[in-house]
């Protein structure tokens, strides 16, 4: 940060009421030191649960009623009268007390995902996003707000367990399906309905919906993948000097969403592949920091492809002629070619750990 930016932050925090709270922590005895050890389980999919490949901010979120050792994510403020005040995650002053003093919100309730919450995020982006050194804090703020949003969704379903079918409420069917053998664990589960995004029933329902499309319209004709490119001009133009795209997940997601909507317009409105009978797609992030989408497209009978000539109309597995289409040639050479590797380039990524 430059000297001018530092002076602005110091002047801002000098008049920030939440900054006084943090300065008062110097009177609190030293906190205990903790150590976190992450152990991998060999039976899990290591492509999902392996170590991150890029430098990112992550969160370990433990929330369970089965183990009361992990309490709610409230902030306990110790008053001068030796009484404590619990600050809930949906209070407006939660974020400033959580360490984001730059966010100037009031003490009123702010629902995660609301307009007021989005305004706080934009405020953080404006102050922190232009500094490479503080972009990590912006990442942490985004991750924390995701946890708050997911916690709010879970809190909505907790008191509604009585409305779910009795056998699912007791957890017996779920326990049998998951192979639960510990009797004490049966009957203590919080059941997530199908409208909880990302839950087991929600994913199962989406899978069944996709298979219903195949049953009605036939197998997919096109498997299309689009991946976010951190070198897109719309992303690079909004990065400050020495700032990496992985630190600006806000810009990455916005640009990718706009590109994805444009692609959907070309496929479903302009019919670049022909008339579409049905389609489904999924957006994945994994741990690369860059989103990508997979499309399954089913064409109408008059536009289905059966011969090699018909496939050649949309699939081009050759390097374009540089003189005829120079732009497409540059794109293919830059993004679609692998190598050189082997003796010509032993340091290439495919040569690590004797992959070849």
Secondary structure, DSSP 8 states (H G I E B T S, - for coil): --HHHHHHHHHHHHT-HHHHHHHGGGGS-------------TTS-HHHHS--SS----------SS-TTS--S-EEEE-TTS-EEEE-TTBTTHHHHTT-TT----SSB--TTSHHHHHHHHHHHHHHTT-TTTHHHHHHHHHHHHHHHHHHHHHHHHTTGGGS-HHHHHTHHHHHHHT---GGGTT------TTSTTSHHHHHHHHHHHHHHHHHH-S-SEEEEEE--TT-HHHHTTS-TT--GGG-HHHHHHHHHHHHHHHHIIIIIS-TTS-EEEEEEEEE-TTTS--EEEEEEEE-GGG---SHHHHHTT---S---TTT-HHHHHHHHHHT-----GGG-TTSGGGGGG--
